[in-house]
Amino acid sequence: MPELEGMPGMENRDCLKEAVCVDASRIYDSCSDKDCIEDLRVLFPAARQPVVDSATSVRVRDVSVITVYIDLQPIPFNKGFYSVDMTFFFDVSVELSGGPAACPVPISGVAVFNKKVVLYGSEGSVKVFHSGCGGEPELSDDPRALPRATVQVAEPVALSAKLCDRPCRAEPYCRIPDCVCQRYGGEFDPAPQRNTVYVTIGLFTIVQIARNVQMLIPAYDFCVPEKECVTTSDNPCELFRRIDFPMGEFFPPRAGEDGCGCGDGR
């Protein structure tokens, strides 16, 4: 097969059986970014705001990503390029203190961050149909043949937090989705409060734009599983006996070791 000459893994051509056409998701463009998000306001449910108003200091404990809303739109007069608008919703856990003798009070709220990137996603003008229930054709969720945008987010880094008795800056209004509000058991009031919590977060992201395309690839064989399925047991002690002893938990690695328990012999 001349079209496969020079491809990686073609040294041993005897293993190659045929070239097959597959429908795969091809990444047309991607980018990675490292954002230090400063003074990001944390919103709390109305029932918890009095705890914030009575606090005199704050310390950030943890930050995690609840969800990311993605909006993909073609850029006019720049064919093939798309703007990817991302809205990140963070769960922010902080500790509030009301005085030197008061015990810290843990509380969680929501912080919202908006980010936009421009990536190349090629062009497409076809509509995609696929078979549905009862043999009726179904129109895909993408009637304009838009590409698909995906966002990969590493665990955010909680850097710092501060408590202000007035807004630090003008903040655009962003409605908190109902699914996020239900997580905290109440609505969020974006109006200025007596005390406002701001956090600084480190964020690592990878954004990709992909399309489904038909590609010709070399095929070696079918993917046949090489190991047998392990039958589970209802006996908890039998399951426990299969777990290796966690030696690393009792003997943490020293500085300079790779964590596998293999030292350099010194």
C-alpha positions as CSV (number, residue, x, y, z in Angstrom):
1,M,0.0,0.0,0.0
2,P,2.0,3.0,-1.2
3,E,-0.2,5.5,0.6
4,L,1.0,4.0,3.9
5,E,4.7,4.4,3.2
6,G,6.6,6.3,5.8
7,M,3.9,6.1,8.5
8,P,5.1,5.3,12.0
9,G,4.8,1.6,12.8
10,M,5.1,0.6,9.2
11,E,8.5,-1.0,9.7
12,N,7.0,-4.4,10.2
13,R,4.6,-4.5,7.3
14,D,3.8,-8.2,7.7
15,C,1.6,-7.2,10.7
16,L,-0.5,-4.9,8.6
17,K,-3.7,-6.5,7.4
18,E,-5.6,-3.8,5.6
19,A,-6.4,-0.1,5.4
20,V,-9.8,0.8,6.9
21,C,-11.9,3.9,6.8
22,V,-13.1,5.1,10.2
23,D,-15.3,8.0,11.3
24,A,-13.1,9.7,13.9
25,S,-12.9,13.0,15.8
26,R,-10.0,15.1,14.4
27,I,-8.6,18.0,16.4
28,Y,-8.1,20.9,14.1
29,D,-6.8,23.4,16.6
30,S,-6.0,23.6,20.3
31,C,-4.4,25.8,22.9
32,S,-3.3,25.6,26.5
33,D,-3.3,28.4,29.0
34,K,-2.3,29.3,32.5
35,D,-4.5,31.9,34.2
36,C,-3.9,33.6,37.5
37,I,-7.4,35.0,38.3
38,E,-7.1,37.8,40.8
39,D,-9.9,39.2,43.0
40,L,-12.6,36.9,41.8
41,R,-15.8,37.5,43.9
42,V,-17.3,34.6,45.8
43,L,-21.1,34.6,46.0
44,F,-22.9,33.0,48.9
45,P,-26.5,31.9,49.4
46,A,-28.7,34.6,51.1
47,A,-29.1,32.4,54.2
48,R,-25.3,32.3,54.7
49,Q,-24.5,35.9,53.9
50,P,-24.9,37.0,57.6
51,V,-22.0,34.8,58.5
52,V,-19.9,36.6,55.9
53,D,-21.1,40.1,57.1
54,S,-20.0,39.3,60.7
55,A,-16.5,38.0,59.8
56,T,-13.3,39.9,60.2
57,S,-10.9,37.7,58.3
58,V,-11.0,34.9,55.7
59,R,-8.8,32.0,54.6
60,V,-9.3,30.0,51.4
61,R,-9.4,26.2,51.9
62,D,-10.1,24.6,48.5
63,V,-11.4,25.4,45.0
64,S,-12.9,23.0,42.5
65,V,-14.7,23.2,39.2
66,I,-18.4,22.6,39.3
67,T,-19.1,22.9,35.5
68,V,-18.0,24.9,32.4
69,Y,-20.6,26.4,30.0
70,I,-19.2,26.5,26.4
71,D,-20.6,28.7,23.6
72,L,-19.1,28.3,20.1
73,Q,-19.8,30.9,17.4
74,P,-18.2,31.4,13.9
75,I,-16.3,34.7,13.5
76,P,-17.7,36.8,10.7
77,F,-15.4,37.6,7.7
78,N,-12.8,35.1,9.0
79,K,-13.9,31.8,7.6
80,G,-13.0,28.7,9.5
81,F,-12.3,30.5,12.8
82,Y,-14.5,30.3,15.9
83,S,-14.7,32.0,19.2
84,V,-15.0,29.7,22.2
85,D,-16.7,31.5,25.1
86,M,-16.3,29.6,28.4
87,T,-18.0,30.3,31.7
88,F,-16.3,28.6,34.6
89,F,-18.3,28.0,37.8
90,F,-16.0,27.3,40.8
91,D,-17.0,25.9,44.2
92,V,-14.9,27.9,46.7
93,S,-14.5,26.7,50.3
94,V,-13.3,29.3,52.8
95,E,-13.0,29.7,56.6
96,L,-14.4,32.8,58.2
97,S,-13.3,34.2,61.5
98,G,-15.2,36.7,63.6
99,G,-12.5,37.6,66.1
100,P,-9.3,36.4,67.9
101,A,-11.3,34.1,70.2
102,A,-13.9,32.8,67.7
103,C,-13.5,29.5,66.0
104,P,-13.3,29.6,62.2
105,V,-16.5,28.8,60.4
106,P,-16.3,26.8,57.1
107,I,-18.5,28.0,54.3
108,S,-18.8,27.4,50.6
109,G,-19.8,29.7,47.8
110,V,-19.6,30.1,44.0
111,A,-17.2,32.1,41.9
112,V,-17.7,32.8,38.1
113,F,-14.9,33.3,35.6
114,N,-15.4,34.1,31.8
115,K,-12.7,33.3,29.2
116,K,-12.7,33.5,25.4
117,V,-10.3,32.1,22.9
118,V,-10.2,32.0,19.1
119,L,-9.4,28.7,17.3
120,Y,-9.5,27.3,13.8
121,G,-12.2,24.7,13.2
122,S,-12.3,24.5,9.4
123,E,-15.6,24.8,7.5
124,G,-18.6,22.6,6.9
125,S,-21.9,23.2,5.2
126,V,-23.7,19.9,5.4
127,K,-26.4,18.8,7.7
128,V,-25.9,15.6,9.6
129,F,-28.8,13.1,10.0
130,H,-28.7,9.7,11.8
131,S,-31.2,6.9,12.4
132,G,-33.4,7.2,15.4
133,C,-36.0,5.3,17.2
134,G,-38.5,3.5,14.9
135,G,-36.3,4.1,11.9
136,E,-37.2,7.8,11.8
137,P,-34.2,10.1,10.9
138,E,-33.1,12.5,13.6
139,L,-31.4,15.8,12.9
140,S,-28.1,16.2,14.9
141,D,-27.7,18.8,17.5
142,D,-25.4,20.6,15.1
143,P,-27.5,21.5,12.0
144,R,-25.1,24.1,10.9
145,A,-22.2,21.6,10.8
146,L,-20.3,23.5,13.6
147,P,-17.2,21.8,15.0
148,R,-17.2,20.7,18.6
149,A,-15.3,22.5,21.3
150,T,-14.0,20.8,24.4
151,V,-12.3,22.2,27.5
152,Q,-10.0,20.3,29.8
153,V,-9.5,21.8,33.2
154,A,-6.9,20.7,35.8
155,E,-7.7,21.0,39.5
156,P,-7.6,24.8,40.3
157,V,-5.0,26.1,42.7
158,A,-6.4,28.1,45.6
159,L,-3.8,30.9,46.1
160,S,-5.3,33.5,48.5
161,A,-8.5,35.2,49.8
162,K,-9.4,38.5,51.2
163,L,-12.4,40.2,52.9
164,C,-13.5,43.6,51.8
165,D,-16.2,45.9,53.3
166,R,-16.9,47.3,49.8
167,P,-16.7,46.0,46.3
168,C,-13.1,46.1,45.0
169,R,-14.2,46.7,41.4
170,A,-17.2,46.9,39.1
171,E,-18.5,43.3,38.5
172,P,-20.7,42.3,35.5
173,Y,-23.8,40.4,36.5
174,C,-23.8,36.7,35.8
175,R,-26.9,34.6,36.5
176,I,-26.1,31.4,38.5
177,P,-27.7,28.4,36.8
178,D,-30.5,26.6,38.7
179,C,-28.5,23.4,38.8
180,V,-25.7,25.2,40.7
181,C,-28.1,27.0,43.0
182,Q,-29.7,23.7,44.0
183,R,-26.2,22.5,45.1
184,Y,-26.2,25.2,47.8
185,G,-29.9,25.1,48.7
186,G,-30.7,28.7,47.7
187,E,-30.5,31.6,45.3
188,F,-27.5,33.9,45.1
189,D,-27.8,37.7,45.4
190,P,-25.3,39.5,43.3
191,A,-26.1,42.9,44.9
192,P,-23.3,44.5,47.0
193,Q,-23.2,43.2,50.6
194,R,-21.7,44.5,53.8
195,N,-18.7,42.1,53.4
196,T,-17.5,40.6,50.2
197,V,-15.0,37.7,49.8
198,Y,-12.5,37.7,46.9
199,V,-10.2,34.9,46.0
200,T,-7.2,34.4,43.7
201,I,-7.2,31.2,41.7
202,G,-4.6,29.5,39.5
203,L,-6.2,27.8,36.5
204,F,-4.7,25.4,33.8
205,T,-6.9,24.7,30.7
206,I,-6.6,23.1,27.3
207,V,-9.2,24.1,24.7
208,Q,-9.7,22.0,21.5
209,I,-11.9,22.3,18.4
210,A,-12.6,19.0,16.6
211,R,-14.8,17.7,13.8
212,N,-15.9,14.2,12.8
213,V,-14.1,13.2,9.6
214,Q,-13.5,10.0,7.7
215,M,-9.9,8.9,7.9
216,L,-8.0,6.0,6.2
217,I,-5.8,4.2,8.8
218,P,-3.8,1.0,8.9
219,A,-5.4,-1.9,10.6
220,Y,-3.4,-4.6,12.3
221,D,-6.2,-6.7,14.0
222,F,-9.3,-6.5,16.0
223,C,-9.0,-5.3,19.6
224,V,-9.4,-8.6,21.4
225,P,-9.2,-8.4,25.3
226,E,-6.1,-10.1,26.6
227,K,-7.2,-10.6,30.2
228,E,-10.2,-12.3,31.8
229,C,-12.8,-10.4,33.8
230,V,-12.4,-10.8,37.6
231,T,-15.6,-12.0,39.2
232,T,-16.6,-9.8,42.2
233,S,-17.6,-11.3,45.4
234,D,-20.2,-10.1,47.9
235,N,-17.9,-11.1,50.8
236,P,-16.2,-7.8,51.9
237,C,-13.3,-9.7,53.6
238,E,-12.5,-11.6,50.5
239,L,-12.4,-8.3,48.6
240,F,-10.2,-6.7,51.3
241,R,-7.7,-9.6,51.1
242,R,-7.1,-8.7,47.4
243,I,-5.9,-5.2,48.2
244,D,-2.2,-4.8,48.4
245,F,-0.8,-3.6,51.7
246,P,-0.3,0.2,51.5
247,M,3.4,0.3,52.4
248,G,3.8,3.8,51.1
249,E,1.3,5.2,53.5
250,F,3.4,4.0,56.5
251,F,6.8,4.9,54.9
252,P,6.5,8.2,53.0
253,P,9.3,8.9,50.5
254,R,12.1,11.1,51.5
255,A,13.1,14.3,49.7
256,G,14.5,13.5,46.2
257,E,12.8,10.1,46.0
258,D,10.3,9.5,43.2
259,G,7.7,8.1,45.5
260,C,7.9,4.5,44.3
261,G,10.0,3.4,47.3
262,C,13.1,2.9,45.1
263,G,15.9,4.8,46.7
264,D,19.4,5.3,45.3
265,G,20.9,2.9,47.7
266,R,22.6,5.5,49.9
